[in-house]
Amino acid sequence: MFFASDNTGPAHPKVLDAIVSANAGYAPSYGRDPLTEDAADMVRDVFEAPDASIHFVATGTAANSLILASLATPFDAIHCTACAHITEDECNAPEFFSGGAKLRHVQDEHGLMDPAALASALGSHDPRSIMVPQKGPVSLTQVTETGTLYTLDHLRTLTDIAHSHGVKVHLDGARFANAIAALGCSPAEMTWKAGIDAVSFGGTKNGCLGVEACVIFDPSLSREMELHRKRAGHLFSKHRFLAAQMKGYLSDGLWRDLAQRANAAGQRLAAILRAHPEARLLHEPQANMIFVSLPRRIHKVLIAAGANYDLHGSLKTGSDEDHITARFVCDWSATEAAINEFATLLSSR
Ligand SMILES: Cc1ncc(COP(=O)(O)O)c(C=O)c1O
């Protein structure tokens, strides 16, 4: 019953096979090898973006920070929601790698940025002032940090506002595949066709060992991104092993299949939690992540019986009747048996 995160599970065997296949003989280093070219072309194909510049890194924090460093100046404000991974969980890496850009929170509902609030944040900027942070890029997350999804129209509305103010839009796609599987649209529709300028295309949470692709639709930013990646120490010398993961991940639609599995498991778990009379779902779970509150006494039983999830409070202090919020995430490897076991356990409470 492992529902703590979609990075706690195993890598998919086909991704491991791809690494083993890459482990033969010699190859040029630092991304100048044929496998990296192949993998980058595969990403371009998936996004229907033949001119996109593609850069592989090993973590989502690196992907987000280095893209944002390429889109923002040190004087800029980067606009994001208050629950964005870049502001909550990246130890100021975007600020650091951008050389000092500041993250500015824009109001959201259930993790979804409010267009009127974005228009107001960008519109209130005084272009003559050198005293304030300058208008900088917008960063959105899909699937959001609360497990919800932007519709394509919502994305388009936000990107139109950003572009009308002359700033670019980044998409944190740590769970990009889950969003595509849930919305049933194409990667192009959810990105450049909706006005997104750059994407952190996640692999790690969905079956890879550790690889994310930075996808930048404006190739003129490629050189800057390359320099940021190298300076940050994220240009792997044995780069073929990053590329091999991405190649295995994208081959035969594995990435979509795995995301479909994770979402199906997430939806089943959400239904089980929703059906419990004492459970309160905090947001509508639209992919593979669920936020729910339950009385402390129920958490005690679930956790003692081996359920593993992210509890946002203490089991030790407070009344047994107090509700504590928890996050459940299903990855591609979540089994029906584990979910059934959890259902039986919860229904007995
Ligand atoms: C929304 C989001 N973005 C990015 C990341 C990537 O983080 P990491 O640097 O741990 O790979 C995560 C991982 O938890 C995430 O949930």
The ligand as an SDF file (V2000), in Angstrom:
LIG
                    3D

 16 16  0  0  0  0  0  0  0  0999 V2000
    4.9430   19.6710   -9.4730 C   0  0  0  0  0  0  0  0  0  0  0  0
    6.3420   19.1820   -9.3570 C   0  0  0  0  0  0  0  0  0  0  0  0
    7.3110   19.7570  -10.0670 N   0  0  0  0  0  0  0  0  0  0  0  0
    8.5610   19.3160  -10.0640 C   0  0  0  0  0  0  0  0  0  0  0  0
    8.9290   18.2390   -9.3090 C   0  0  0  0  0  0  0  0  0  0  0  0
   10.3330   17.7170   -9.4370 C   0  0  0  0  0  0  0  0  0  0  0  0
   11.0770   17.6770   -8.3540 O   0  0  0  0  0  0  0  0  0  0  0  0
   12.4870   16.9380   -8.2050 P   0  0  0  0  0  0  0  0  0  0  0  0
   13.5040   18.0000   -8.2860 O   0  0  0  0  0  0  0  0  0  0  0  0
   12.3740   16.3210   -6.8830 O   0  0  0  0  0  0  0  0  0  0  0  0
   12.6640   15.9520   -9.3210 O   0  0  0  0  0  0  0  0  0  0  0  0
    7.9780   17.6100   -8.4990 C   0  0  0  0  0  0  0  0  0  0  0  0
    8.3520   16.4790   -7.6040 C   0  0  0  0  0  0  0  0  0  0  0  0
    7.8400   16.2910   -6.5510 O   0  0  0  0  0  0  0  0  0  0  0  0
    6.6440   18.0810   -8.5320 C   0  0  0  0  0  0  0  0  0  0  0  0
    5.6840   17.5000   -7.8020 O   0  0  0  0  0  0  0  0  0  0  0  0
  1  2  1  0
  2  3  1  0
  2 15  2  0
  3  4  2  0
  4  5  1  0
  5  6  1  0
  5 12  2  0
  6  7  1  0
  7  8  1  0
  8  9  2  0
  8 10  1  0
  8 11  1  0
 12 13  1  0
 12 15  1  0
 13 14  2  0
 15 16  1  0
M  END
$$$$
